[in-house]
Amino acid sequence: MMRTREEQIAERRAQIPRKYRAIYDRAIKGKGLRAAVDAQCLECVCYKSDEVRNCTDLACPLWAVRPYRISRSSQTEAFSSVESQKSGRGALQHE
């Protein structure tokens, strides 16, 4: 049996940490695109705002407008660090 939108919203909302429910509520009521982006980014990283700030998924369609962005120079440093860690792991696996 197909659940209604209201039932799906209630189920998802119950799983959201209390401090982020207001953002979700604004988003589902169509109260702003910013709320929708914020809610989606937070959900994507299991509601860890630091993870949104440090997001490395450059292919995500919301990446350029995500909340909690760090400065461009810090982003470059963070991405370089992540990429070098990925390279190091790959090199170890092939040895």
N, C-alpha and C positions, 0 to 999 in steps of 0.2 A: 504494500500500500504506500502510495506517495505521501510524504509529509508536506504540510503546508509551509509556506515561507516563514510564518510566525513561529512554527514549531522548530524549524531549522535554526532560526535566529536565537530562540530561547536556549536551545541545546548548545550552540556555539558560545553564546554569551556566558553561560554557566561555566565554561572552561577558561574564560579570560580572567586574568588577575584583576581584582577590584579596581586597582589604580588606573587601568586602561579601558575599563568598560565605558566611560563617558565618551572616549574617542570613537569606540565601536558604535555606540548609540547614535552619535552625530553622523557617522558614515552611512549607516543603514537607513537613516531617515533622509538621506540626500541633502544634508546640511552643509555640504562643502566638499570639493574635491580634495582639499588638503587633509581633511579628516579621513577620507577614503585611503589616500596614499599612506598616511601615518598608520592607520589600522592595519593595512596590508603588510607594510614593512615590519611592524611589530609582530604580527602573526607569523610571518616568514621565519623570524629568528627566535621564535618561542618566547617573545616578550622580554628580550634582553636588549635594552636600548643601546648599550655599548656595542652590541653586534651590528645594529643598524648603522651606527656611526662608522664602523670599521668594515662595512660591506665591501666585498671584493667581487661581487657578481656583476661585472661590467656589462654583461649582456642583458641584464634585467631591464625591462622597459621603464621601470620606476627609478632606476639608479640615480639619474640626474636630478630627480626631484625628491629624493628620500629625505626624511627628517634627520636632525642631529648631524649634519655633514661637518666634516673636519676641513681644514684649509686645504687648498690645492697642493701646496708643498708637502703637507703632512700626508695627503693621500698618496702622492708619488712615493714617498718614503715607505709608507705602509704596504703599497702594492709591490714595491721592489723586495721588501722583506718577505712577503708571502710567496712571491714567485721564486726567490732564492731558496726558501724552505722546500717548496714543491720540487725544485730541481735537485736539491740535495737528497730528498727521499727517493726520487726516481733513480738517481745515480747509485744509491745504495742497493736498490732492488736488482739492478743489473749486474752487480759485481759478483 
